[in-house]
Amino acid sequence: MLPTALPPIDTPTSPIGNVPRGACDAHIHMVGDDMPLWDGRVEDPAAGSLDEYVTRYRHHMDVLGMERCVIVHSILYGANNDVTKAAVSAMGDAARGIGLVTDAATEADLDDLRDAGIVGVRLNYVHGGVLSWDGVKRIAPMLAARGMHVQMLMNTHKHMQELADDVRAMPVPVCFDHIGWPDLSLGTQQEGFETLRQLVSDGACHVKLSAPYRFCDAPYEAASSFIETLARANPDACVWGSDWPHIMLADAKLPDAGVLLNHFMGIVTDEDTRRRILVDTPARLYGF
């Protein structure tokens, strides 16, 4: 019997600073126990229908001051993107999606996703999945023709060096999740993280300043220098996300999305830089 995810907290902590109009939570998942799950999943979602999760998340948006969101398809549902397409539809123009395809994805598959408001596809080196880097390189021209991009979860200290040249050559934007999921003990000067910083500085990739709770406990100070380094490198290549509702926690502790936002706000204190990360960059990358 599979473990069941913890439900997200009912109400997040309120922001302590100014959240600009048009702010985007650029990394959430939508789940529902009424949607078809993948046989290869490692856990079941917490109880609740998709409609109930949409209602829960709208409340989170209201408290956090977010007006837009990006719904990243969860591997709990495999390459069946129905849950994400339905969630994007339910959220209307406030949402965009990131889907999941296999190496065998066709033009028709990508057309179907694009028409449903899905603007990119995700590759996962940390948890595994159904799309490989070779598959990404094969479908990249098809993604480019549709104005779509690639999102990737990887570990900077394990994978960044082997990916860097391909990322620079990719005909579509590449956006790395969760500050590159670094080994915090190696510091910001570690070769892989420094390569990510340089790519961000050059505008050769995007990065999500999200999910420090995956690598350290609250108040997340161990991750602060990594977030600050990337934000300083190029805020026009950075977005922020809450990672709500915090599925597949493994050893991590269930966070409060408001505490995560306040951690980011405490690092990025300049209001112009906040606006670029929370509003302008996601608007360009996701087509709001």
Secondary structure, DSSP 4 states (H G I P E B T S, - for coil): ---BPPPPPSSPPPPSSPPPTT-EEEEE----TTSPPPTT-SSBPPS--HHHHHHHHHHHHHHHT--EEEEEPPGGGTT-THHHHHHHHHHGGGEEEEE---TT--HHHHHHHHHTTEEEEEEESSS--S--HHHHHHHHHHHHHTT-EEEEE--HHHHHHHHHHHHHH-SS-EEESGGG---GGG-TTSHHHHHHHHHHHTTS-EEE---GGGTS-TT-HHHHHHHHHHHHH-GGGEE----TT----TTSPPP-HHHHHHHHHHH---HHHHHIIIIIHHHHHHT-
